[in-house]
């Protein structure tokens, strides 16, 4: 498994609250949910390489 890249993320507190609730609803951590959302957006945009 590839090592994950760490980086700081500044985010509006209200948006973080939304993400926190959404992540809990999906049984994910906030970090895991943000990664999931970004991966789905990259797939839809055709930016993620096909496996």
Kinemage of the C-alpha trace (Angstrom):
@kinemage 1
@onewidth
@group {chain A} dominant
@subgroup {mainchain}
@vectorlist {calphas} color= white
{ca unk a 1} P 0.000 0.000 0.000
{ca unk a 2} L 1.324 3.430 -0.929
{ca unk a 3} L 2.252 5.836 1.839
{ca unk a 4} L -0.238 8.671 2.233
{ca unk a 5} L 0.820 12.292 1.852
{ca unk a 6} L 0.229 14.580 4.848
{ca unk a 7} L -0.596 18.256 4.408
{ca unk a 8} L -2.347 20.953 6.462
{ca unk a 9} L -5.879 21.882 5.468
{ca unk a 10} L -7.545 25.137 6.430
{ca unk a 11} L -11.310 24.850 6.280
{ca unk a 12} L -14.265 26.951 7.326
{ca unk a 13} L -15.537 25.751 10.733
{ca unk a 14} L -19.134 25.539 9.496
{ca unk a 15} L -18.086 23.367 6.558
{ca unk a 16} L -16.046 21.188 8.914
{ca unk a 17} L -19.146 20.658 11.062
{ca unk a 18} L -21.089 19.552 7.975
{ca unk a 19} L -18.287 17.168 6.967
{ca unk a 20} L -18.033 15.786 10.491
{ca unk a 21} L -21.750 14.921 10.609
{ca unk a 22} L -21.699 13.534 7.055
{ca unk a 23} L -18.651 11.379 7.832
{ca unk a 24} L -20.326 10.001 10.960
{ca unk a 25} L -23.447 9.162 8.935
{ca unk a 26} L -21.226 7.147 6.552
{ca unk a 27} L -19.191 5.522 9.384
{ca unk a 28} L -15.985 7.246 8.244
{ca unk a 29} L -13.499 9.604 9.850
{ca unk a 30} L -13.552 13.189 8.601
{ca unk a 31} L -10.174 12.590 6.944
{ca unk a 32} L -11.406 9.384 5.308
{ca unk a 33} L -14.575 11.085 4.110
{ca unk a 34} L -12.698 14.036 2.596
{ca unk a 35} L -10.440 11.571 0.765
{ca unk a 36} L -13.519 9.635 -0.436
{ca unk a 37} L -15.199 12.823 -1.717
{ca unk a 38} L -12.044 13.996 -3.488
{ca unk a 39} L -11.512 10.574 -5.098
{ca unk a 40} L -15.125 10.481 -6.342
{ca unk a 41} L -14.799 14.007 -7.767
{ca unk a 42} L -11.520 13.063 -9.493
{ca unk a 43} L -13.191 9.970 -11.012
{ca unk a 44} L -16.154 11.988 -12.313
{ca unk a 45} L -13.782 14.548 -13.815
{ca unk a 46} L -11.766 11.820 -15.551
{ca unk a 47} L -8.637 12.817 -13.641
{ca unk a 48} L -8.017 9.523 -11.863
{ca unk a 49} L -6.010 6.946 -13.832
{ca unk a 50} L -7.880 3.752 -14.695
{ca unk a 51} L -6.650 0.623 -12.907
